[in-house]
Amino acid sequence: MEPTQSERPVAVRTYLDFEKPIAELESKVTELKTLESGEGVSISEEIKKLEQKAKAALVDTYAKLTPWQKTQVARHPDRPHTLDYITALIDDFTPLAGDRYFSEDEAVMGGLGRFRGKPVVVIGHEKGSDTEGRIRHNFGMARPEGYRKAVRLMDMADRFNLPVITLVDTAGAYPGIGAEERGQAEAIARSTDKCLELGVPIIAVVIGEGGSGGAVAIATANRILMLEHSIYTVASPEAAASILWRDSAKAIDAATNMKITAQDLDTLGVIDVIVREPVGGAHRDRALAIQTASDAIAKALAEFEGKSPTEIRRLRHERFLSIGRQL
């Protein structure tokens, strides 16, 4: 398996546009620490005050993110991806490849392993963590064979009575000509249908972007968890702006109007749990973000212990049929 972000040192922190004031403060802290070590002059009090100021700015900024800013955070290049979660949370992970029809699609990673000592099947979109990885994983945009692989894995989970954990992180299914020729829409539909018919619990976690049917195909779950600064959309804000206003520059307006944040979707009853992120986003403390998600997954799985396949299936159906009925 390729090295994950958690295994790579982050040499330079990547700042988003709205984080410029924070970047300036933290850069100044770094400069003063370098000066202190080089000159042997004690300026620890000044450094401490500046660090407190930077932390306060970070807390204040992330307490009032707009939907578009959350979109930027959800797409942050240093945010932990599926392979980071698998490496940290799944013991004895054995990846399975291929859809038994056409080929392997590395935009969807999946296999068998143990989550907190119990056997599970894990399926997730993988965006890649560097240029080579992003190309290999097609930026997390799956082709039909990726969703057919997901169906194959879910069939296996059902056959051996294994819970399914899915990690959602995609801008959407790949819209290429080849993908369409090989039945992209049909593959997404069959994957969604397979989610609904499983007799084992399926827990989905939106860890970054949840884009359109490409996300729903593995997120039609008993419980949908969503990281605090992730997004879940019917289409990307840029695509929605192009469709509605014929102007992708209006993506900020689209993000605001589409109700794509975890907070909006929790209010609407589309998701079940908001998983808190470290201050400054999951990319600031990947280990803590992954551990918090792990606790939320374990809690969700515990809700279905002892339940029969028929009851698990019924509860999943009722969960989706109830969306919008009380609005």
Wavefront OBJ file of the C-alpha trace (Angstrom):
o trace
v 0.000 0.000 0.000
v 1.275 3.487 -0.811
v 2.483 5.791 2.007
v -0.348 7.789 3.529
v -0.387 11.429 4.540
v -0.035 10.391 8.166
v 3.282 8.737 7.283
v 4.627 11.754 5.385
v 6.080 14.772 7.185
v 4.307 18.015 6.302
v 7.191 20.334 5.398
v 5.188 23.488 4.751
v 1.672 24.170 5.959
v -0.787 25.010 3.184
v -2.976 28.007 4.011
v -6.312 28.763 2.400
v -7.166 32.268 1.143
v -9.261 33.190 4.172
v -6.453 32.027 6.505
v -3.980 34.756 5.464
v -4.154 36.646 8.794
v -3.467 33.368 10.628
v -0.618 32.578 8.230
v 1.014 35.938 8.922
v 0.837 35.450 12.693
v 2.172 31.877 12.599
v 4.920 32.899 10.200
v 5.967 35.622 12.631
v 6.050 33.077 15.475
v 8.342 30.849 13.418
v 10.633 33.782 12.626
v 10.902 34.769 16.285
v 11.655 31.197 17.365
v 14.406 31.012 14.760
v 15.776 34.360 15.922
v 15.682 33.264 19.570
v 17.570 30.029 18.901
v 20.095 31.717 16.648
v 20.861 34.817 18.708
v 20.485 33.249 22.133
v 18.173 36.115 23.129
v 15.137 35.266 25.274
v 11.962 36.558 23.684
v 9.754 33.771 24.973
v 7.123 36.163 26.343
v 6.689 37.848 22.969
v 6.487 34.455 21.273
v 3.897 33.216 23.772
v 1.703 36.299 23.261
v 1.918 35.942 19.493
v 1.069 32.228 19.687
v -2.001 33.015 21.776
v -3.038 35.658 19.286
v -2.641 33.210 16.382
v -4.649 30.543 18.225
v -7.427 33.026 19.004
v -7.547 34.072 15.352
v -7.785 30.414 14.298
v -10.622 29.692 16.746
v -12.521 32.829 15.726
v -12.112 32.157 11.996
v -13.250 28.528 12.151
v -16.209 29.350 14.401
v -17.893 31.271 11.589
v -16.898 29.651 8.310
v -19.160 30.319 5.339
v -20.358 27.383 3.181
v -17.800 28.289 0.518
v -14.997 28.399 3.076
v -16.094 24.973 4.346
v -15.907 23.768 0.753
v -12.295 24.937 0.617
v -11.513 23.183 3.912
v -13.181 19.963 2.692
v -10.880 20.042 -0.344
v -7.717 20.914 1.592
v -4.791 18.902 0.142
v -3.500 17.945 3.610
v -6.871 16.654 4.842
v -6.719 12.942 5.762
v -8.036 10.665 3.034
v -9.434 7.140 2.978
v -6.057 5.392 3.070
v -5.082 7.468 6.114
v -8.204 6.271 7.931
v -7.646 2.672 6.875
v -4.002 2.736 7.997
v -4.903 4.220 11.379
v -8.110 2.341 12.169
v -8.177 -1.000 10.347
v -5.931 -3.814 11.533
v -4.947 -6.698 9.241
v -6.355 -4.826 6.254
v -6.439 -6.916 3.082
v -7.277 -4.832 -0.019
v -9.367 -6.432 -2.756
v -9.080 -5.277 -6.349
v -11.095 -5.518 -9.538
v -14.766 -5.701 -10.407
v -14.623 -9.147 -12.120
v -16.004 -7.485 -15.280
v -13.572 -4.942 -16.693
v -10.657 -3.783 -14.533
v -9.421 -2.336 -11.262
v -10.393 1.231 -10.336
v -8.143 2.764 -7.695
v -10.519 5.691 -7.128
v -12.402 3.250 -4.883
v -10.345 1.375 -2.312
v -11.774 -1.454 -0.274
v -11.148 -4.701 1.492
v -11.392 -6.712 4.691
v -9.929 -5.929 8.077
v -10.603 -5.511 11.766
v -12.035 -2.380 13.333
v -11.419 -2.408 17.097
v -10.957 -6.158 16.970
v -14.094 -6.947 14.976
v -14.066 -7.979 11.293
v -15.501 -5.434 8.853
v -15.559 -4.530 5.186
v -14.256 -1.042 4.355
v -14.964 0.854 1.129
v -13.935 4.416 0.331
v -13.044 6.978 -2.302
v -9.329 7.775 -2.404
v -8.197 11.108 -3.892
v -4.453 10.569 -3.557
v -2.017 12.607 -1.504
v 0.564 13.726 -4.073
v 0.635 14.306 -7.827
v 1.411 10.699 -8.692
v -1.213 9.392 -6.277
v -3.911 11.780 -7.471
v -3.413 10.674 -11.057
v -3.428 6.984 -10.103
v -6.590 7.396 -8.017
v -8.179 9.727 -10.589
v -8.710 12.356 -7.864
v -11.281 10.102 -6.201
v -13.645 10.161 -9.182
v -14.714 6.572 -9.704
v -15.520 4.854 -12.975
v -18.201 2.122 -13.293
v -15.716 -0.577 -12.317
v -15.130 1.214 -9.015
v -18.810 1.004 -8.110
v -19.024 -2.588 -9.337
v -16.095 -3.388 -7.057
v -18.038 -1.758 -4.210
v -21.034 -3.994 -4.997
v -18.753 -7.036 -4.993
v -17.412 -6.082 -1.561
v -20.894 -5.424 -0.165
v -22.055 -8.829 -1.449
v -19.146 -10.388 0.421
v -20.027 -8.462 3.590
v -23.621 -9.666 3.405
v -22.570 -13.267 2.779
v -20.254 -13.368 5.802
v -22.331 -11.102 8.064
v -19.714 -8.334 8.254
v -20.606 -4.670 8.984
v -19.668 -2.203 6.257
v -17.867 1.100 6.840
v -17.743 3.505 3.897
v -15.564 6.620 3.643
v -16.957 9.211 1.256
v -14.599 11.704 -0.378
v -15.281 12.496 -4.019
v -16.206 15.453 -6.171
v -18.452 13.011 -8.050
v -18.326 10.015 -10.337
v -15.982 10.319 -13.326
v -17.915 11.812 -16.302
v -15.595 10.578 -19.093
v -16.826 9.067 -22.343
v -15.375 5.646 -21.532
v -17.110 5.616 -18.154
v -20.428 6.473 -19.757
v -19.948 3.815 -22.422
v -19.370 1.210 -19.716
v -22.582 2.120 -17.880
v -21.703 4.721 -15.260
v -25.300 5.541 -14.295
v -26.266 1.870 -14.111
v -23.248 1.065 -11.921
v -24.093 3.900 -9.506
v -27.725 2.790 -9.353
v -26.787 -0.829 -8.633
v -24.365 0.214 -5.905
v -27.050 2.379 -4.280
v -29.549 -0.477 -4.541
v -27.046 -2.878 -2.985
v -26.618 -0.507 -0.025
v -30.367 -0.598 0.545
v -30.685 -4.385 0.429
v -27.829 -5.269 2.790
v -28.773 -7.248 5.871
v -25.735 -5.956 7.768
v -25.278 -2.435 9.154
v -23.574 0.077 6.895
v -22.049 3.214 8.399
v -21.013 5.996 6.024
v -18.644 8.832 6.928
v -18.314 11.918 4.719
v -14.670 12.751 5.396
v -14.220 15.481 2.762
v -16.406 16.015 -0.275
v -19.586 14.046 -0.837
v -20.413 14.784 -4.445
v -23.638 13.768 -6.170
v -24.534 10.161 -7.050
v -20.874 9.242 -6.862
v -21.150 9.727 -3.099
v -24.677 8.377 -2.619
v -23.614 5.089 -4.261
v -21.713 4.115 -1.100
v -23.462 6.412 1.407
v -26.977 4.973 1.408
v -26.364 3.813 4.935
v -27.994 3.072 8.275
v -26.077 5.998 9.729
v -24.464 8.877 7.868
v -21.709 10.642 9.778
v -20.194 13.850 8.499
v -17.047 15.619 9.569
v -17.702 19.140 10.816
v -16.142 20.933 7.845
v -16.975 18.443 5.094
v -19.643 19.019 2.423
v -22.341 16.823 0.889
v -23.849 18.055 -2.356
v -26.108 17.167 -5.263
v -23.492 18.835 -7.487
v -20.329 20.807 -6.854
v -20.909 24.539 -6.216
v -19.068 25.307 -9.468
v -21.260 22.923 -11.485
v -24.448 24.198 -9.853
v -23.465 27.807 -10.627
v -22.826 26.878 -14.263
v -26.220 25.203 -14.503
v -28.271 27.836 -12.677
v -26.533 31.051 -13.717
v -24.297 29.902 -16.572
v -21.422 31.342 -14.566
v -19.102 29.127 -12.500
v -17.773 32.274 -10.799
v -20.991 32.295 -8.774
v -19.909 29.147 -6.942
v -19.900 31.088 -3.659
v -23.606 31.896 -4.094
v -24.357 28.318 -5.059
v -22.559 26.933 -2.000
v -24.621 29.199 0.254
v -27.978 28.372 -1.346
v -27.516 24.607 -1.733
v -27.341 23.784 2.008
v -24.218 21.637 1.660
v -22.685 21.915 5.133
v -22.904 19.345 7.913
v -24.822 21.829 10.044
v -27.474 22.446 7.355
v -27.832 18.763 6.533
v -28.163 17.808 10.187
v -31.021 20.292 10.518
v -32.675 18.833 7.408
v -32.320 15.270 8.711
v -30.147 14.140 5.806
v -27.274 13.107 8.082
v -27.255 11.649 11.585
v -24.067 12.794 13.320
v -21.655 15.724 12.992
v -18.124 14.614 13.892
v -16.162 17.441 15.488
v -12.850 18.377 13.878
v -9.754 19.821 15.559
v -9.676 23.628 15.620
v -8.488 24.691 12.184
v -9.837 21.601 10.417
v -8.896 17.932 10.165
v -5.694 18.799 8.302
v -4.324 20.608 11.386
v -4.338 17.448 13.510
v -4.967 14.415 11.343
v -4.451 11.883 14.137
v -7.039 13.550 16.387
v -9.530 13.912 13.524
v -9.230 10.225 12.645
v -9.551 9.144 16.286
v -12.680 11.259 16.771
v -14.221 9.730 13.649
v -13.272 6.278 14.945
v -15.194 6.867 18.173
v -18.247 8.031 16.216
v -18.111 4.968 13.931
v -17.849 2.611 16.924
v -20.847 4.275 18.580
v -22.917 4.015 15.390
v -22.068 0.328 14.894
v -22.993 -0.438 18.505
v -26.567 0.713 17.811
v -27.119 -2.304 15.544
v -25.599 -5.052 17.646
v -28.029 -7.936 18.083
v -30.429 -6.702 15.396
v -31.604 -9.115 12.704
v -30.926 -8.566 8.981
v -34.610 -7.847 8.428
v -34.673 -5.183 11.122
v -31.427 -3.580 9.923
v -32.829 -3.410 6.407
v -36.166 -2.003 7.618
v -34.495 0.687 9.721
v -32.368 1.755 6.759
v -35.399 2.021 4.485
v -37.350 4.007 7.074
v -34.417 6.334 7.607
v -34.437 7.441 3.975
v -38.217 7.475 3.567
v -38.498 9.829 6.547
v -36.254 12.533 5.032
v -38.324 15.644 4.338
v -41.546 14.352 5.888
v -41.312 16.586 8.956
v -40.216 19.768 7.181
l 1 2 3 4 5 6 7 8 9 10 11 12 13 14 15 16 17 18 19 20 21 22 23 24 25 26 27 28 29 30 31 32 33 34 35 36 37 38 39 40 41 42 43 44 45 46 47 48 49 50 51 52 53 54 55 56 57 58 59 60 61 62 63 64 65 66 67 68 69 70 71 72 73 74 75 76 77 78 79 80 81 82 83 84 85 86 87 88 89 90 91 92 93 94 95 96 97 98 99 100 101 102 103 104 105 106 107 108 109 110 111 112 113 114 115 116 117 118 119 120 121 122 123 124 125 126 127 128 129 130 131 132 133 134 135 136 137 138 139 140 141 142 143 144 145 146 147 148 149 150 151 152 153 154 155 156 157 158 159 160 161 162 163 164 165 166 167 168 169 170 171 172 173 174 175 176 177 178 179 180 181 182 183 184 185 186 187 188 189 190 191 192 193 194 195 196 197 198 199 200 201 202 203 204 205 206 207 208 209 210 211 212 213 214 215 216 217 218 219 220 221 222 223 224 225 226 227 228 229 230 231 232 233 234 235 236 237 238 239 240 241 242 243 244 245 246 247 248 249 250 251 252 253 254 255 256 257 258 259 260 261 262 263 264 265 266 267 268 269 270 271 272 273 274 275 276 277 278 279 280 281 282 283 284 285 286 287 288 289 290 291 292 293 294 295 296 297 298 299 300 301 302 303 304 305 306 307 308 309 310 311 312 313 314 315 316 317 318 319 320 321 322 323 324 325 326 327
